[in-house]
Amino acid sequence: MSAIHVALLGLGTVGKGVLETIHTHQERLQFALGKPVKVTAVLVRNVNKHTIQDETILLTDQFEDLQLEKADVVIDAIVGVEPGFTYVRKAIEKGCHVITANKEMFAHHGKELMELARKHHVSIGFEATVGGGIPVIQTLRKLLNINRITKVEGVINGTSNFILTNMREKGLSFEEVLKTAQESGYAEADPTNDVEGFDAYFKALVLSHVVFGEVPKPEHTVRKGISQIKIEDINHATSLGLKYKHIAKLEKQGDVITCNVEPVLISNDHPFYSVEGVQNAVSIDADIVGNITLLGPGAGKLPTASAVIEDFLHLYQEQSLSYLKQQPLEV
Ligand SMILES: NC(=O)c1ccc[n+]([C@@H]2O[C@H](COP(=O)([O-])OP(=O)(O)OC[C@H]3O[C@@H](n4cnc5c(N)ncnc54)[C@H](OP(=O)(O)O)[C@@H]3O)[C@@H](O)[C@H]2O)c1
């Protein structure tokens, strides 16, 4: 029986989670797909840092070694706009389906990659770029079949939420909590992307692509982080029964899409009031269904791998559906 061949870009938190899940859930995957899934090659920056138990998997630091002409799917779990964009573009041009977790790359190039994928008759999955393990993208797409979505709001940066929660609960300053967050792996050594709102902004751009088919103009965008919030501000808010949450909000009025990524004071009737620590939440307002709020792990090895593998299954289910649609009905 032939296998579905996968080339994996990156073997960090997400890449390891994907490799592990393909191994631990091989039987389930094979049952769902009718074929085994075989990771053939893994690309990293520094091969000396890594060992892979399965000796049939090629570990390389050279993109050309991946032999994409033999791959069916490329899973992108590397960091930053480049070389991620170039690699994903080449993979699509070689006829591979792509699944990416790389939100920064996808926020910048999502639209052109989706067009390129359409041109080459392949699919591109990007569930893992927003909300880690929460199935945000699939939910939005399902709703959009019939609903008009008017607003999407999210606590979509776990590091910021972790810091705000710990400042409030422990009475510590931003700097003190950031240091513990870095020590315990909840924040990067350079935390700028998270605490200045860039990460949430990139995710908001991806959501905007999905919901409105375009991104907000810079003049309709606000991007602020949490680094200016003082413990005195938090204590004062607490005394009034309020909490600071770092919220990314997308709204469309007429032809204008607005994007506000900033700390917001909320009261206990807000759906994000009890979203604490590294949890993420996304709230969707749609004209027929009303409000839906999704809550769950916004990052981490296995939650993110779950989103990647969900995309993988969805991709093949879509393929077989479109094949069936092309077959004449026998009566
Ligand atoms: N971590 C999460 O929970 C999470 C959740 C959702 C989405 N994401 C996104 O998923 C992606 C991966 O995140 P991560 O946390 O797994 O990152 P990570 O732990 O830093 O791992 C990144 C991996 O990519 C490899 N890599 C980086 N640049 C490369 C290059 N130029 N060429 C070849 N390989 C390269 C690294 O190789 P070396 O190991 O040799 O350095 C490493 O194995 C990022 O785009 C991130 O934004 C992460």
The ligand as a Gaussian input file, in Angstrom:
#p B3LYP/6-31G(d) Opt

LIG

0 1
 N        5.076000      26.999000      19.872000
 C        3.762000      27.085000      19.745000
 O        2.995000      26.752000      20.645000
 C        3.166000      27.594000      18.456000
 C        1.763000      27.635000      18.327000
 C        1.231000      28.039000      17.095000
 C        2.049000      28.399000      16.045000
 N        3.419000      28.374000      16.235000
 C        4.271000      28.735000      15.090000
 O        4.878000      27.539000      14.625000
 C        6.188000      27.808000      14.142000
 C        7.190000      26.954000      14.914000
 O        7.136000      27.315000      16.281000
 P        8.015000      26.549000      17.374000
 O        7.531000      27.035000      18.690000
 O        8.027000      25.098000      17.085000
 O        9.450000      27.187000      17.066000
 P       10.879000      26.635000      17.577000
 O       10.685000      25.771000      18.778000
 O       11.756000      27.824000      17.671000
 O       11.368000      25.694000      16.385000
 C       11.635000      26.178000      15.114000
 C       12.236000      25.080000      14.276000
 O       12.430000      25.581000      12.954000
 C       13.780000      25.356000      12.564000
 N       14.198000      26.492000      11.731000
 C       14.126000      27.806000      12.050000
 N       14.605000      28.561000      11.035000
 C       14.998000      27.699000      10.074000
 C       15.579000      27.839000       8.797000
 N       15.896000      29.028000       8.324000
 N       15.837000      26.727000       8.075000
 C       15.544000      25.503000       8.550000
 N       14.983000      25.301000       9.753000
 C       14.718000      26.375000      10.516000
 C       14.589000      25.281000      13.822000
 O       15.776000      24.534000      13.585000
 P       16.878000      24.310000      14.746000
 O       16.163000      23.483000      15.790000
 O       17.979000      23.588000      14.098000
 O       17.221000      25.689000      15.243000
 C       13.589000      24.598000      14.770000
 O       13.682000      23.207000      14.643000
 C        6.410000      29.307000      14.329000
 O        6.152000      29.959000      13.123000
 C        5.383000      29.691000      15.397000
 O        4.958000      31.026000      15.265000
 C        3.980000      27.971000      17.392000

